[in-house]
Amino acid sequence: MIKILIVDSHPIVRTGIDLLFKTNVDIEVVGGIASGIEIFEFVRRHQVDVIISEIDLPELNGITALRAIKKEHSAVKVIMFSHQPEEIYAISTIKAGASGYVHKSSSVEVIKEAIKTAYGGGIYLSHDMEKHMKFHDTKNVKSKMFKKLSTREVEVLRLLSIGKKNKEIAEELDINEKTVSTYKARLFKKLNVTNLVDLIHQAKHNELT
């Protein structure tokens, strides 16, 4: 039986996924927690095969937690389960070590398929995302914008877009403020802007946040 851990700050999401698998013979929910920080202690104390985690978590965001958990427990598979745009965050999270990306608008069957794919050692992406990767239209501005950005740059951009200051971003991503400033400078250059207001506008216009 595949043992899964749900990580989401919303109790209704944790409860909902738990209820989905109450009678399932292949998948068992062994826990539900609300923050990235709690993952480490839980995994040390319990057997977990697959973690289903939101990106936007309190204290420690999902991508940062993903990187850390893969270093400490490489056998544990992580599926990112988020409302964030798949075409922007799916590849970003896969690069960071995720075994799949499922949008929160997906069906129950998709969630089950993603869990089984990850548990079997594969990478789960939606059919639309796979088509997007295979038949990428070079005229698609949003895709070209994304391809310019690294995983860390996407994280910094997202945090800047919700009003986080350099110090807050540094604390959340566990990097120093100078590094945050370096990422900001790269973002200005890659997105061809000269100030923070234009940077955020450009990001939202192209759905990068």
C-alpha positions as CSV (number, residue, x, y, z in Angstrom):
1,M,0.0,0.0,0.0
2,I,1.3,3.5,-0.9
3,K,1.5,5.7,2.2
4,I,1.0,9.4,1.5
5,L,1.4,12.6,3.5
6,I,-0.7,15.6,2.7
7,V,1.0,19.1,3.3
8,D,-1.4,22.0,2.9
9,S,-2.2,25.0,5.1
10,H,-6.0,24.6,4.4
11,P,-7.7,22.0,6.7
12,I,-10.4,21.4,4.1
13,V,-7.9,20.3,1.5
14,R,-6.2,17.9,3.9
15,T,-9.5,16.5,5.0
16,G,-10.8,16.2,1.5
17,I,-7.8,14.2,0.2
18,D,-7.9,12.0,3.3
19,L,-11.6,11.2,2.6
20,L,-10.8,10.4,-1.1
21,F,-8.7,7.5,0.0
22,K,-10.5,6.2,3.0
23,T,-11.7,3.1,1.2
24,N,-8.9,2.8,-1.3
25,V,-7.0,-0.5,-1.2
26,D,-3.8,0.9,-2.8
27,I,-3.3,4.2,-1.2
28,E,-3.4,5.2,2.5
29,V,-3.2,8.7,3.9
30,V,-0.8,8.4,7.0
31,G,-0.9,12.1,7.9
32,G,-1.9,15.7,7.1
33,I,0.2,18.7,8.2
34,A,-0.1,22.4,7.6
35,S,3.5,23.7,7.0
36,G,6.8,22.8,5.3
37,I,8.6,22.8,8.6
38,E,6.5,19.9,10.0
39,I,7.4,17.6,7.1
40,F,10.9,16.7,8.4
41,E,9.8,15.5,11.9
42,F,6.8,13.6,10.4
43,V,9.0,11.7,7.9
44,R,11.5,10.8,10.5
45,R,8.8,9.3,12.7
46,H,6.6,7.6,10.1
47,Q,6.9,5.7,6.9
48,V,6.0,7.9,3.9
49,D,6.2,6.9,0.3
50,V,4.7,10.0,-1.4
51,I,4.2,13.6,-0.2
52,I,1.6,15.7,-1.8
53,S,2.5,19.3,-1.1
54,E,1.2,22.8,-1.8
55,I,3.8,25.4,-3.0
56,D,2.4,28.3,-0.9
57,L,3.1,27.1,2.6
58,P,3.7,29.1,5.8
59,E,7.2,29.2,7.4
60,L,8.9,27.3,4.6
61,N,7.6,27.3,1.1
62,G,6.9,24.0,-0.7
63,I,9.8,24.2,-3.2
64,T,12.4,25.0,-0.5
65,A,10.9,22.1,1.6
66,L,11.1,19.9,-1.5
67,R,14.8,20.5,-2.0
68,A,15.5,19.8,1.7
69,I,13.4,16.7,2.0
70,K,15.0,15.2,-1.1
71,K,18.5,15.7,0.4
72,E,17.5,14.0,3.7
73,H,15.1,11.4,2.3
74,S,15.9,10.8,-1.3
75,A,13.5,7.8,-1.6
76,V,10.5,9.8,-0.7
77,K,8.6,11.0,-3.7
78,V,7.1,14.5,-3.7
79,I,4.1,15.7,-5.9
80,M,3.4,19.4,-5.9
81,F,-0.3,20.1,-5.7
82,S,-1.1,23.7,-6.3
83,H,-3.3,26.4,-7.9
84,Q,-0.2,28.0,-9.4
85,P,0.0,28.0,-13.3
86,E,1.2,24.6,-14.4
87,E,3.1,25.9,-17.4
88,I,5.2,28.0,-15.1
89,Y,5.7,25.9,-12.0
90,A,5.5,22.3,-13.2
91,I,9.0,22.2,-14.8
92,S,10.4,24.4,-12.1
93,T,9.4,22.0,-9.4
94,I,10.5,19.0,-11.4
95,K,13.9,20.6,-11.7
96,A,13.9,21.0,-7.9
97,G,13.3,17.3,-7.4
98,A,9.5,16.8,-7.6
99,S,8.1,13.6,-9.1
100,G,5.1,15.3,-10.4
101,Y,2.9,18.4,-10.6
102,V,-0.9,18.3,-10.2
103,H,-3.1,21.4,-10.5
104,K,-5.8,21.8,-7.8
105,S,-8.5,21.9,-10.5
106,S,-7.6,18.3,-11.5
107,S,-9.9,15.3,-11.0
108,V,-9.6,12.6,-8.4
109,E,-8.4,10.1,-11.1
110,V,-5.6,12.5,-12.0
111,I,-4.4,12.6,-8.4
112,K,-4.5,8.8,-8.1
113,E,-2.6,8.4,-11.4
114,A,0.0,11.0,-10.2
115,I,0.6,9.1,-6.9
116,K,1.0,5.8,-8.6
117,T,3.3,7.2,-11.3
118,A,5.5,8.9,-8.7
119,Y,5.6,5.8,-6.5
120,G,6.6,3.7,-9.5
121,G,9.6,6.0,-10.1
122,G,8.1,8.1,-12.9
123,I,7.4,11.8,-13.4
124,Y,3.8,12.8,-13.6
125,L,2.8,15.8,-15.8
126,S,-0.7,16.4,-17.3
127,H,-1.2,15.6,-21.0
128,D,-1.5,19.3,-21.8
129,M,1.8,19.9,-20.1
130,E,3.5,17.1,-22.0
131,K,2.1,18.5,-25.3
132,H,3.4,21.9,-24.3
133,M,6.8,20.5,-23.8
134,K,7.0,18.4,-27.0
135,F,5.3,20.9,-29.3
136,H,6.5,24.2,-27.8
137,D,5.5,27.2,-29.9
138,T,8.5,29.5,-30.0
139,K,6.2,32.5,-30.6
140,N,4.5,31.9,-27.2
141,V,5.7,34.9,-25.1
142,K,4.9,33.3,-21.8
143,S,6.9,30.2,-22.5
144,K,9.8,32.2,-23.7
145,M,9.7,34.3,-20.6
146,F,9.6,31.2,-18.4
147,K,12.5,29.5,-20.2
148,K,14.7,32.5,-19.3
149,L,14.2,32.0,-15.6
150,S,15.8,29.5,-13.2
151,T,13.8,27.8,-10.4
152,R,15.2,30.2,-7.8
153,E,14.4,33.2,-10.0
154,V,10.8,32.1,-10.3
155,E,10.6,31.7,-6.5
156,V,12.1,35.2,-5.9
157,L,9.8,36.7,-8.5
158,R,6.7,35.1,-6.9
159,L,7.7,36.4,-3.5
160,L,8.4,39.9,-4.8
161,S,5.0,39.9,-6.5
162,I,3.2,39.4,-3.2
163,G,5.0,42.3,-1.6
164,K,7.8,40.5,0.2
165,K,10.9,42.6,1.0
166,N,14.5,41.4,0.4
167,K,15.0,40.4,4.0
168,E,11.7,38.4,4.1
169,I,12.6,36.6,0.9
170,A,16.1,35.8,2.2
171,E,14.6,34.3,5.4
172,E,11.9,32.3,3.5
173,L,14.4,30.8,0.9
174,D,17.2,30.5,3.5
175,I,19.6,32.6,1.5
176,N,21.3,36.0,2.3
177,E,20.0,39.4,1.3
178,K,22.9,40.0,-1.1
179,T,21.9,36.8,-3.0
180,V,18.3,38.1,-3.2
181,S,19.6,41.4,-4.7
182,T,21.6,39.4,-7.3
183,Y,18.4,37.5,-8.3
184,K,16.5,40.7,-8.6
185,A,19.2,42.2,-10.8
186,R,19.0,39.1,-13.0
187,L,15.2,39.3,-13.2
188,F,15.4,43.0,-14.3
189,K,17.8,42.0,-17.1
190,K,16.0,38.8,-18.2
191,L,12.5,40.5,-18.2
192,N,13.9,43.7,-19.7
193,V,12.7,46.1,-17.0
194,T,14.5,48.8,-14.9
195,N,12.4,48.9,-11.7
196,L,10.3,46.7,-9.3
197,V,6.9,48.0,-10.4
198,D,7.6,47.2,-14.0
199,L,9.1,43.8,-13.0
200,I,5.9,42.8,-11.2
201,H,3.7,44.2,-14.0
202,Q,5.7,42.2,-16.6
203,A,5.4,39.0,-14.5
204,K,1.7,39.3,-13.9
205,H,1.1,40.3,-17.6
206,N,2.8,37.1,-18.7
207,E,1.3,35.0,-15.8
208,L,4.7,34.3,-14.3
209,T,3.3,34.7,-10.8
